[in-house]
Amino acid sequence: MPEDFSDRFETIQCRFDHETGIGRIVLDRPDALNAMTEQTLTELPEAIETLERLDRQGDGVSVRVVILSGAGDDAFCVGVDVDDIGEERYPYTASTFREALFTVEEYGAPTVAAIDGYCVGGGMELALMCDFRIASERSELGFPEVDLGIFPSAVGTTQRLPRLVGPSRAKELCMTSEFLSGTEAADDGLINYAYPADDLDAEVDAFAERLAGKAPLAVRGIKDTVDRASSMSLQQGIDYEYQAYLPLLHTEDYAEGMAAFEADRDPSWEGR
């Protein structure tokens, strides 16, 4: 039975399954297409901290993967709730928005955005903070900010997007505010996979379970080194990678992996 922390929050759900090592954070404002309020922007980092605390309190890595999704069938997230925020508080909200999304990006375990329905504006930026994005084919994804006289800029979207879809396509998506279906987004490389809506939950769970079944310290090391690659020269990245790799040779998981390989059995990872 997953441990449920949702009663600590007003606008999100947060659960953790100790058996699988999979955490779940759900934006829980389906009547507002899961638009993020100031409360949501406060609660997202608190949910991440809740999961981080499980690692600190456990004997080894407890959280193997986190799935981020939106409640209901209509939207993953449509960005910030402008009715809740109000223009006069925008500078404060922009700072809070950045902090909340960067907290998701910087979390140590791999994160998977499960997208069904609208994923636009700040919601698309939130999805980009995740390591993987899996959507239903019927989803609609895009960046409509140009139609408001601005562009997606709070968390570096114009810097991240070209790395996924190429510079020209990134400009096209942001300049035209074109919405993509989940299928089109997968073809462009904006997301990893697209599935029929009825299959989405099962496919996301299967993907998360596959990640959760791998050596957690190694998985976190891969995330860290790959994420740092864009801010380092090649030589700096090679040096950082090697320094991140060496401690793994002294872990119980490495010893278990070698023993399992020699015995031709499946390893049992403890995250230490």
N, C-alpha and C positions, 0 to 999 in steps of 0.2 A: 504493500500500500504506500503510494508516494506521500512524502511529507508535504503538507500544504501550508504555505506562509501567507496565503492570500488575505487573511483577515487583518494583516498589518498594513494593507494598502487599500486605497479607494478607487484607483483607476486602472490597476493592473492586477493580474493573477501571477503568483509565483509558486512553483512546486518543484520538488526534487525527488527522484526515484532512486533510493539507495541501492536497489538491486541492479539497475542498469547503469547508474552514474549519469543519467540524463536529467538536466534541469530544464524547466520550461518557464518562460516569461510571456504572458499574453496581455497585449493592450486591450483593455476591457471597457471600451466605450462604443459598442456596436451601433447605437442609435446616432452617434456622431461620426460614423465611419472611422472610428478609432483615432480621431484627431487628438493630438497631444495638448493637454492643458498645462498650466504651470505646475499643477499637482503631479501630472504624469512625468514632467521633466525632473521633478524632485524625486519621484518614486523609482524611476529607472535606475539611477545609481544606487539607490537603497536596495533594490532587488539584486543588483550585481554584488553589492557588499554582503548581502545575505548568503549568496552562493559562495563567495570567497571565504566567508567565515566557516563554512562547512569544511573547506580544505584545511584551514588553520586548526580546526578542532579535531580533525580526523588523523588517522595514522597513515599518511600518504595522501595521494591525490584522490579526492572524493568525486569531484565534478569532472566528468569526462567530456561532455558536450552540453551546449545550451541551445534550445530551439526557441526562437523569437517569432511570435505570430500575432494575429489580430483576431478578436472575437467576432463571431458571425460569419456570414458568407459573402458580404458585400465589399469588404475592404481589409487590407493589411493595415494601412494607415494613410491618411490624406494630408499629413503634415501637422502644422501647429493650428490649434483651434483659435481663429482670429476673434471669434465672439468672446472667448474667455480671456484672451491676452489683452486686446485693445492696443491701438497704435501708440498711445502715450507711454506704454511700457515696453515698446519694442527693443530698445537697446539692452535693457535688463534681460528680456526674454532671449534675445540672440545669444547672450553670454551663457545663460542657463541651458539653452538648446545645445550649444557647442559642448559644454561640459558633460551633459547627459549622453550625447552621442559618442564623444570620445571615450567615455567610460565603457561603453559597449565595445568599441574597437579595441581598447587596451586590455580587456579581460583576457586572462591567460589561456583558458580553454577555447577550443574551436566553437564558433557560433554559426547557427544556420537560420536564415530568415525563411520562414514558410509563408508564402504569399498567395493569397486567394482574394481576388477582387482588385479594387483600386490600390495602387501603390505609387503615389505621386508626390511631387514636391518634397517637403521635409520627410515624408514617409519613405520615398525612394532613397533619400540621403541616409536615413536610418538603416535601410536594407544594405546600402553600400558599406556600412560599418561592420557588417557581418562577414565572416570568412566565406560563406557559401549562401547562395540564393536559389531556392527551389520554388517554382510557381505553378499554379494551375494554368492550363492553356487559355482559359477565359479571362485571366487577369489582364488589367490595363495598367501599364507602367509608363511613367514619363515625368518630364520636368516642365511644368507650365509657367514657371516664374517670369519668363520674358513677357508674358501677357499682362503682367503687373508692373512692367517697367523695370524689373530687376533680373537677376539671374542666380542660379543655385551657387551659393558662395560661403555658407556658414562653416562648412567642415571640409572644404577643399574638393568639392565635386568636380570642378573644371580641371583639377589636377589628377583626380583618380579615374574619371571616366575615360580619358584617352588611353589609359593603360589597359582598359577592358575592351573597348570597341574601336580604338584608333582615333587620331586627332580629328580627321574630317567628319567621321560619323558622330563624334562627341559634339562637335560644333553644330552639326545638323540637328541633333536631338534637342540641344539646349536653345538653339536659335528659332526653331520652328514649333517648339512645344508639341512635337509629334508624340502621340501615345502608341505604345507597342502592346500587342497581345503577349501573353506568356510565351507562346510559340516563337513569335518574332524576336522577343528579347533573348531567348535561348540561342536562336540563330545568330544574333548579333554578338553574343558573348557577354551581354549585360547580366544574365543569370546563368546558373550552371545547367539546370534541367527544367523542363516543363512537362506536366502530366495532365491527363483528364482530371477534372475537379474531384470526381468520386474516388480517384486513386491517390490524391495528393497526400493525405495524412499518412497512409500506409507507406508511401514512397519516402516521405520525410523521415518517418520513424526508422525505416530500414537503413537509410543513409546514416542517420545519427547512431544507430546501433552498430553499424559497421565501423564508424570512427571510434565509438566507445570501446570497441573490442580490441583496439590497438594499444600499444604501450603508451600510457598517458604522459610520462615525462618526455618521451621522444616526440610525441605529437605536439606538445606545448613548445618544445625546442624548435620544431619545424616551423610552427606558426611565428615564433619570435624572429627567427633568422630570415624567413621570407619577408615578413613585414618590414624589417629593417633594411632590406636590400635597396629599396628605392631612395633611401637617404644616405647611402654610402657609395663610395667608389667600389669597383670590383675587388680591388685588393683589400680594402677595409672590410668588405663583406666576407671575403674568404677567411681573413684573420678572425673576424667575429664568429663565423660559423665554427671554426676549429675550436675556439675557446668555449663555445656553447656545447660542443660535442664531447669534449674530454671528460667532464664530470659524469656523463652517462655511463662511462666504463666502470664506474665505482658504485653503481646502483644495484639494488637487489633485483630490479627488473631486468637489467642486462644479464645478470647471472641466471635468472629464470629463463630468459629468452635462449641463452646458449644451451642450458640444460634441456629445455623442451626440444630444441633443434636436434640435439644429439640423441634424445630418446624418441624422436619422431612422434611427439604429442603436441597438443595445443598448450601454449603458455597460459599461466594464470598471473595477470598483472596486478600489482599492489600499489603502483604509483609511488614507489620509494626505492 
